Amino acid sequence: MNESTASMGMMILWMVVIFGVMYFLMIRPQKKEQKRLQAMLNSMEVGDSIVTTGGFYGVIIDMTEEDVIVRKCAYINLISIRSNFYVVKG
């Protein structure tokens, strides 16, 4: 075994270590956040207060499988898709 083979092995080891660190610092937290957001969207019910990704506050007044109707104020109802919500407050 010569020096170039040993250095190549160390380089591969460092690449594996760097990938592992990147996974735990970037990919894993993103997946946890996606799971939390999906659970929040699945638990939405009529009457919940919400905040949309656009910053609108409202209350859910009706829901279908894909769409949600949100009452912003007394005379304004918004129709939006489920994935546009950022916070759901029961």
Rosetta constraint file for C-alpha pairs under 8 A:
AtomPair CA 1 CA 5 HARMONIC 6.46 0.50
AtomPair CA 1 CA 6 HARMONIC 7.20 0.50
AtomPair CA 2 CA 6 HARMONIC 6.57 0.50
AtomPair CA 3 CA 7 HARMONIC 6.19 0.50
AtomPair CA 4 CA 8 HARMONIC 6.12 0.50
AtomPair CA 5 CA 9 HARMONIC 6.29 0.50
AtomPair CA 6 CA 10 HARMONIC 6.36 0.50
AtomPair CA 7 CA 11 HARMONIC 6.17 0.50
AtomPair CA 8 CA 12 HARMONIC 6.28 0.50
AtomPair CA 9 CA 13 HARMONIC 6.19 0.50
AtomPair CA 10 CA 14 HARMONIC 6.15 0.50
AtomPair CA 11 CA 15 HARMONIC 6.25 0.50
AtomPair CA 12 CA 16 HARMONIC 6.30 0.50
AtomPair CA 13 CA 17 HARMONIC 6.26 0.50
AtomPair CA 14 CA 18 HARMONIC 6.07 0.50
AtomPair CA 15 CA 19 HARMONIC 6.12 0.50
AtomPair CA 16 CA 20 HARMONIC 6.16 0.50
AtomPair CA 17 CA 21 HARMONIC 6.25 0.50
AtomPair CA 18 CA 22 HARMONIC 6.14 0.50
AtomPair CA 19 CA 23 HARMONIC 6.10 0.50
AtomPair CA 20 CA 24 HARMONIC 6.41 0.50
AtomPair CA 21 CA 25 HARMONIC 6.09 0.50
AtomPair CA 22 CA 26 HARMONIC 5.62 0.50
AtomPair CA 22 CA 27 HARMONIC 7.09 0.50
AtomPair CA 23 CA 27 HARMONIC 4.90 0.50
AtomPair CA 23 CA 28 HARMONIC 5.98 0.50
AtomPair CA 24 CA 28 HARMONIC 5.38 0.50
AtomPair CA 24 CA 29 HARMONIC 7.28 0.50
AtomPair CA 25 CA 29 HARMONIC 6.84 0.50
AtomPair CA 26 CA 30 HARMONIC 6.44 0.50
AtomPair CA 27 CA 31 HARMONIC 6.32 0.50
AtomPair CA 28 CA 32 HARMONIC 6.30 0.50
AtomPair CA 29 CA 33 HARMONIC 6.19 0.50
AtomPair CA 30 CA 34 HARMONIC 6.23 0.50
AtomPair CA 31 CA 35 HARMONIC 6.25 0.50
AtomPair CA 32 CA 36 HARMONIC 6.24 0.50
AtomPair CA 33 CA 37 HARMONIC 6.10 0.50
AtomPair CA 34 CA 38 HARMONIC 6.07 0.50
AtomPair CA 35 CA 39 HARMONIC 6.11 0.50
AtomPair CA 36 CA 40 HARMONIC 6.18 0.50
AtomPair CA 37 CA 41 HARMONIC 6.19 0.50
AtomPair CA 37 CA 86 HARMONIC 7.87 0.50
AtomPair CA 38 CA 42 HARMONIC 6.11 0.50
AtomPair CA 39 CA 43 HARMONIC 6.21 0.50
AtomPair CA 40 CA 44 HARMONIC 6.59 0.50
AtomPair CA 40 CA 87 HARMONIC 7.95 0.50
AtomPair CA 40 CA 88 HARMONIC 6.81 0.50
AtomPair CA 41 CA 82 HARMONIC 6.88 0.50
AtomPair CA 41 CA 83 HARMONIC 7.39 0.50
AtomPair CA 41 CA 85 HARMONIC 7.60 0.50
AtomPair CA 41 CA 88 HARMONIC 7.71 0.50
AtomPair CA 44 CA 48 HARMONIC 6.74 0.50
AtomPair CA 44 CA 88 HARMONIC 6.96 0.50
AtomPair CA 44 CA 90 HARMONIC 7.92 0.50
AtomPair CA 45 CA 60 HARMONIC 7.23 0.50
AtomPair CA 45 CA 63 HARMONIC 7.90 0.50
AtomPair CA 46 CA 59 HARMONIC 7.80 0.50
AtomPair CA 46 CA 60 HARMONIC 5.06 0.50
AtomPair CA 46 CA 61 HARMONIC 5.37 0.50
AtomPair CA 46 CA 62 HARMONIC 5.94 0.50
AtomPair CA 46 CA 63 HARMONIC 7.05 0.50
AtomPair CA 47 CA 59 HARMONIC 5.81 0.50
AtomPair CA 47 CA 60 HARMONIC 5.17 0.50
AtomPair CA 47 CA 61 HARMONIC 6.07 0.50
AtomPair CA 47 CA 90 HARMONIC 7.77 0.50
AtomPair CA 48 CA 59 HARMONIC 5.63 0.50
AtomPair CA 48 CA 60 HARMONIC 5.62 0.50
AtomPair CA 48 CA 88 HARMONIC 6.61 0.50
AtomPair CA 48 CA 89 HARMONIC 5.89 0.50
AtomPair CA 48 CA 90 HARMONIC 4.85 0.50
AtomPair CA 49 CA 57 HARMONIC 7.35 0.50
AtomPair CA 49 CA 58 HARMONIC 5.73 0.50
AtomPair CA 49 CA 59 HARMONIC 4.44 0.50
AtomPair CA 49 CA 60 HARMONIC 6.53 0.50
AtomPair CA 49 CA 88 HARMONIC 5.93 0.50
AtomPair CA 49 CA 89 HARMONIC 5.05 0.50
AtomPair CA 49 CA 90 HARMONIC 6.33 0.50
AtomPair CA 50 CA 57 HARMONIC 5.81 0.50
AtomPair CA 50 CA 58 HARMONIC 5.52 0.50
AtomPair CA 50 CA 59 HARMONIC 6.04 0.50
AtomPair CA 50 CA 60 HARMONIC 7.29 0.50
AtomPair CA 50 CA 85 HARMONIC 6.88 0.50
AtomPair CA 50 CA 86 HARMONIC 7.47 0.50
AtomPair CA 50 CA 87 HARMONIC 5.51 0.50
AtomPair CA 50 CA 88 HARMONIC 4.48 0.50
AtomPair CA 50 CA 89 HARMONIC 5.96 0.50
AtomPair CA 51 CA 55 HARMONIC 5.99 0.50
AtomPair CA 51 CA 56 HARMONIC 5.56 0.50
AtomPair CA 51 CA 57 HARMONIC 4.64 0.50
AtomPair CA 51 CA 58 HARMONIC 6.63 0.50
AtomPair CA 51 CA 85 HARMONIC 5.97 0.50
AtomPair CA 51 CA 86 HARMONIC 5.68 0.50
AtomPair CA 51 CA 87 HARMONIC 5.13 0.50
AtomPair CA 51 CA 88 HARMONIC 6.64 0.50
AtomPair CA 52 CA 56 HARMONIC 5.28 0.50
AtomPair CA 52 CA 57 HARMONIC 6.67 0.50
AtomPair CA 52 CA 84 HARMONIC 5.64 0.50
AtomPair CA 52 CA 85 HARMONIC 4.21 0.50
AtomPair CA 52 CA 86 HARMONIC 5.31 0.50
AtomPair CA 52 CA 87 HARMONIC 7.09 0.50
AtomPair CA 53 CA 84 HARMONIC 5.53 0.50
AtomPair CA 53 CA 85 HARMONIC 5.51 0.50
AtomPair CA 53 CA 86 HARMONIC 5.31 0.50
AtomPair CA 54 CA 84 HARMONIC 7.93 0.50
AtomPair CA 56 CA 72 HARMONIC 7.44 0.50
AtomPair CA 57 CA 72 HARMONIC 6.35 0.50
AtomPair CA 58 CA 70 HARMONIC 5.76 0.50
AtomPair CA 58 CA 71 HARMONIC 5.37 0.50
AtomPair CA 58 CA 72 HARMONIC 4.48 0.50
AtomPair CA 58 CA 73 HARMONIC 7.32 0.50
AtomPair CA 59 CA 70 HARMONIC 5.37 0.50
AtomPair CA 59 CA 71 HARMONIC 5.28 0.50
AtomPair CA 59 CA 72 HARMONIC 6.76 0.50
AtomPair CA 60 CA 68 HARMONIC 6.92 0.50
AtomPair CA 60 CA 69 HARMONIC 5.96 0.50
AtomPair CA 60 CA 70 HARMONIC 4.47 0.50
AtomPair CA 60 CA 71 HARMONIC 6.33 0.50
AtomPair CA 61 CA 68 HARMONIC 7.90 0.50
AtomPair CA 61 CA 69 HARMONIC 5.81 0.50
AtomPair CA 61 CA 70 HARMONIC 5.71 0.50
AtomPair CA 61 CA 71 HARMONIC 6.40 0.50
AtomPair CA 62 CA 68 HARMONIC 6.05 0.50
AtomPair CA 62 CA 69 HARMONIC 5.14 0.50
AtomPair CA 62 CA 70 HARMONIC 7.26 0.50
AtomPair CA 63 CA 67 HARMONIC 5.99 0.50
AtomPair CA 63 CA 68 HARMONIC 4.48 0.50
AtomPair CA 63 CA 69 HARMONIC 6.14 0.50
AtomPair CA 64 CA 68 HARMONIC 6.26 0.50
AtomPair CA 66 CA 81 HARMONIC 5.70 0.50
AtomPair CA 66 CA 82 HARMONIC 5.93 0.50
AtomPair CA 67 CA 79 HARMONIC 6.70 0.50
AtomPair CA 67 CA 80 HARMONIC 5.54 0.50
AtomPair CA 67 CA 81 HARMONIC 4.38 0.50
AtomPair CA 67 CA 82 HARMONIC 5.74 0.50
AtomPair CA 68 CA 79 HARMONIC 5.72 0.50
AtomPair CA 68 CA 80 HARMONIC 5.31 0.50
AtomPair CA 68 CA 81 HARMONIC 5.90 0.50
AtomPair CA 68 CA 82 HARMONIC 6.12 0.50
AtomPair CA 69 CA 77 HARMONIC 6.50 0.50
AtomPair CA 69 CA 78 HARMONIC 5.54 0.50
AtomPair CA 69 CA 79 HARMONIC 4.48 0.50
AtomPair CA 69 CA 80 HARMONIC 6.39 0.50
AtomPair CA 70 CA 77 HARMONIC 5.47 0.50
AtomPair CA 70 CA 78 HARMONIC 5.03 0.50
AtomPair CA 70 CA 79 HARMONIC 6.30 0.50
AtomPair CA 70 CA 80 HARMONIC 7.64 0.50
AtomPair CA 71 CA 75 HARMONIC 7.84 0.50
AtomPair CA 71 CA 76 HARMONIC 5.98 0.50
AtomPair CA 71 CA 77 HARMONIC 4.37 0.50
AtomPair CA 71 CA 78 HARMONIC 6.29 0.50
AtomPair CA 72 CA 76 HARMONIC 5.52 0.50
AtomPair CA 72 CA 77 HARMONIC 5.85 0.50
AtomPair CA 72 CA 78 HARMONIC 6.97 0.50
AtomPair CA 73 CA 77 HARMONIC 7.37 0.50
AtomPair CA 80 CA 84 HARMONIC 6.85 0.50
